[in-house]
Amino acid sequence: MAEQRPRFLGTHHHGIDEKGRMVLPAKIRAQLGETAILAKLDRCIGLFTPEEFDRVAARFEDALDEAEEADDEEAIERALKALRRFMADASEVTPDQQGRIVVPAVLRE
């Protein structure tokens, strides 16, 4: 049987307070665990469990490996750029007692 992964479904529009905090919906907090990773993906901020973040990062790394094996300089550059964009602004977050996380300034922009 396939491993059951958390599914953070839907689009959630939440305000961010003056300290850069936002409240995670209770349904998402229940699936999350102790920490999560915020990262830019498709011009949005994605919330990932650490395991799912690693799976997504591995897909970018696989694309880089394939480009290197094909010795395709343009594809290597595109794959490196995509991997760097995904990893560069990623941030580990831990919800506080009220279920709030701090969204780093670079991701708030």
C-alpha positions in Angstrom: 0.0 0.0 0.0 1.3 3.5 -0.9 2.5 5.8 1.8 -0.1 8.3 2.9 1.3 11.8 2.6 -0.3 14.9 4.1 -2.4 16.8 1.6 -2.6 20.6 2.2 -5.5 21.2 -0.1 -6.9 24.5 -1.2 -5.8 28.1 -1.5 -5.7 29.9 1.8 -5.7 33.7 1.9 -4.5 34.9 5.3 -3.4 38.2 6.6 0.1 38.7 8.0 0.5 40.8 11.1 3.1 43.5 11.7 5.5 40.9 13.0 5.3 38.8 9.8 3.1 36.1 11.4 0.2 34.3 9.9 -2.2 31.7 11.4 -2.2 28.2 9.8 -5.6 26.7 9.5 -6.3 24.1 12.2 -6.8 21.4 9.6 -3.4 22.0 8.2 -1.7 22.2 11.6 -3.2 18.8 12.5 -1.4 17.2 9.5 1.8 19.2 9.8 3.8 17.9 12.7 6.3 20.1 14.6 8.0 21.9 11.7 7.3 22.8 8.1 9.2 24.4 5.2 8.0 27.5 3.4 9.3 27.9 -0.1 8.5 29.7 -3.3 7.0 27.5 -6.0 5.1 28.7 -9.1 5.0 32.3 -7.8 3.3 31.2 -4.6 4.5 30.3 -1.2 4.2 26.6 -0.6 4.0 24.9 2.8 5.7 21.5 2.9 6.4 18.9 5.4 10.2 18.4 5.6 9.8 15.0 3.8 7.7 16.5 1.0 10.2 19.4 0.6 13.0 16.8 0.2 10.9 15.0 -2.4 10.3 18.2 -4.4 14.0 19.2 -4.2 15.0 15.7 -5.4 12.9 16.2 -8.5 14.8 19.4 -9.3 18.1 17.5 -8.6 17.0 14.7 -10.9 16.3 17.2 -13.7 19.8 18.5 -13.2 21.3 15.0 -13.2 19.5 14.2 -16.5 20.8 17.5 -18.1 24.3 16.7 -17.0 24.1 13.1 -18.4 22.9 14.5 -21.7 25.7 17.1 -21.6 23.1 19.8 -22.4 24.6 23.1 -21.2 21.3 25.0 -21.6 19.3 22.4 -19.7 22.0 22.3 -17.0 21.7 26.1 -16.6 17.9 25.9 -16.5 17.9 23.1 -13.9 20.5 24.8 -11.7 18.5 28.1 -11.8 15.3 26.3 -10.9 16.9 24.4 -8.0 18.6 27.5 -6.7 15.3 29.5 -6.8 13.5 26.7 -4.9 16.2 26.3 -2.2 17.4 29.9 -1.8 14.5 31.4 0.0 13.2 28.2 1.7 12.7 28.5 5.4 11.9 26.1 8.2 9.0 27.3 10.4 7.6 26.1 13.7 4.0 27.0 14.7 3.7 28.7 18.0 1.0 27.8 20.6 -1.6 29.9 18.7 -0.8 28.1 15.4 1.1 31.1 13.9 4.2 30.9 11.8 6.6 33.7 11.0 6.8 34.2 7.2 10.3 35.5 6.4 10.5 38.9 4.8 12.0 37.5 1.6 8.9 35.4 1.2 6.5 38.2 2.2 7.7 40.3 -0.8 
